[in-house]
Amino acid sequence: MLNSRQEFHDFGRQPGLTDIQRAARWFFRNRNCFRGGNLGTFGISPTSSGTGASGSRAARMDAIRQLNVRLDRVTIENLDWERCLTLWDRPATFFFLDPPYTHCSATLYSPWTIADVHRLRERLSSLRGKWMVTLNDHSEIRAIFNGCQIISVTRPKGIGAKGADYKEVIITPA
């Protein structure tokens, strides 16, 4: 694809696409928008170097090749988490779980309850595969995962977010 403002805006308005077509158009828009964060703003300018992934078709192809290598043998499911764990649980499987956080005022999704976290913890204890969970850092979460390795991290709230950082935990079996 050539760098084109018209293509950039057209790609955001095309209904009825396959998942592959939508992914390709998202990738193009992401690499050609302002700092990869605002998919509505064409980010190529006469003063940009044109050598990065946003300005160079060759660089975009290289990024796709690298992504292809990284995602080789990765399966992304859109299933209920309990069904996914049951379907894919094998000794060689690695599960990364990032469930909805608890004790928050999320607007894009329904927060989990402590009962949901207990149910997850119980299911994880019987997995044959390896796992890692990220959740908000809260005393009840830490208590539920007592006996596991818990690493505290602080991160910004969202891409390019300004203001307070968000505290979460990375949890793995002990």
N, C-alpha and C positions, 0 to 999 in steps of 0.2 A: 504494500500500500504506500502510496505517496503521501507526503505531508500535505494535507489540504484542509483548510478551515471548513469548507463546505462538507467534505467527507466526515470530519470530526463531528459537526452538528447533525448531519444526516444519520450517523451511526447511533445517536442517542434517541432517534425517533422511529425506529424500525420495529413494528410489532410482528408477531408471527414467526420469529426466528427459532432455529434449533438451538439447543444448549451450546453446541460447538460454535455456531455463528455468533451467539451472544458473547461467548468467552473471547472470541477473536476481536470483536468490536470493543469489548471492555478493555482488552489489552491495548489496542490501538489508542483508544481515548485516554486511558491511564498514562500512556507514554507520551501523549501529546497535550495533556492538560497542564495547567499551572501547578508545578511541584507535585504532580501525581495525586493531588488531594481534591481538587474541584473539577469534577468531570464536565462541568458546563462552561469552563473557560479554556479556550484554545491558548496553549502556552508556548508556541513557537514564535520567535521574534527575530528581526534582522540582527539583533545584537547577541543572540544565543550562538554558542560555538558550533552547533550542528553536529558535534562528534559524539554526543552521548546517545543514550537509548531513545531520547525524544526526537533528536534531529536526524538520526542516521538509520536508514532501513537495514543496513548491514549490522548495526549495533542491536537493533530490535531482533533480528534473526539470531544473533549470538545469544541474546537473553532468552529467547525461546528454546534454543538448543540446551542451554544450561538448565533451564526449568525442566525440560524433557528428561535430562539425566537425573536431576534431583527427584523427580516424581516417578521414576521408573519403579514399578512394583508397588506403588502406593494406590490404595483404593479409598476414595472419599465416598461415604455413604450418607444418604439423607433418610435415615430410619429413626424410629424411636430408639433411644440409647439402650434400653434393655434388650430389644430385638437385635440390635447391632452386636452387642457383647455376646449374646447367645450364638448368633450366626457365625461370627469370626473367631471365637475363642479357641486358640491353639497355643501350644507352648512357644512357637516362634513369632506369635503376633505381638505387636506393640500398639497399645491403645493410648492416644492422647485425648483426654476428656476436658472440655472447657464448658461445664454446665452454667446455666444462669446463676448469677450470684444471689445470695440471701441478704436480708436486711438492707435493701436498697429501694430506690424509687425509680426503677427502670421504666422507660416509656416505650421502648421498642420491643420488649418481650416481658413475659411474666416472670418475676423473681421466683426462685425456688424457695420452698419452705425447709425448715430444719428436718422435717420428716422425709422430704425428698433426698436430702443429703445422707440421712441415715440409711435409706434404701440403697443409694449408690454405694456407700461404704460396705454394706453387707454383701452386695453383689461383687464388689472388687475383691473381697476376701476369698471368694471362691474361684476367681479367674485362674486359668492356667497360663495365660499370656502375661506379658509385662504391661505396666500402666503408669501413667503420669496424669495428675489432675491439677488444674489451676482453679482457684476459688478466691473470693474476697477474704482478706485476713480478718477473722472474727474469732472471739474466744470460743464460741460454740463449734465452729468449724475445726479449730485446733483440738478441742475435746473429742470430737467424733473421730478424728484421725490420729488420736493418741497412739503412740507406738510406731507410727510411720515417720519417715524423714520429711520434715517440713522446713522449707526454705522461704524466708520472707523476701519479697522484692517490692520495689516501689517503681511505678511507671506513670507516665503522663496519662491523663484521661483522654483517650482517642488520638487520632492522627493530627499532629500539629496543634494539639490542645495547649492552652495557656492556663495558668492558675495552679490550683492544688494538684498534687500528685495523688495517685490511687495506690493503696496498699493491698497486695494480694499474696497468696502463698502458692508455692509449687510443692505438690505432695507426691511422694513415691513410696513404695514399700520400704520398710527398714532393711 
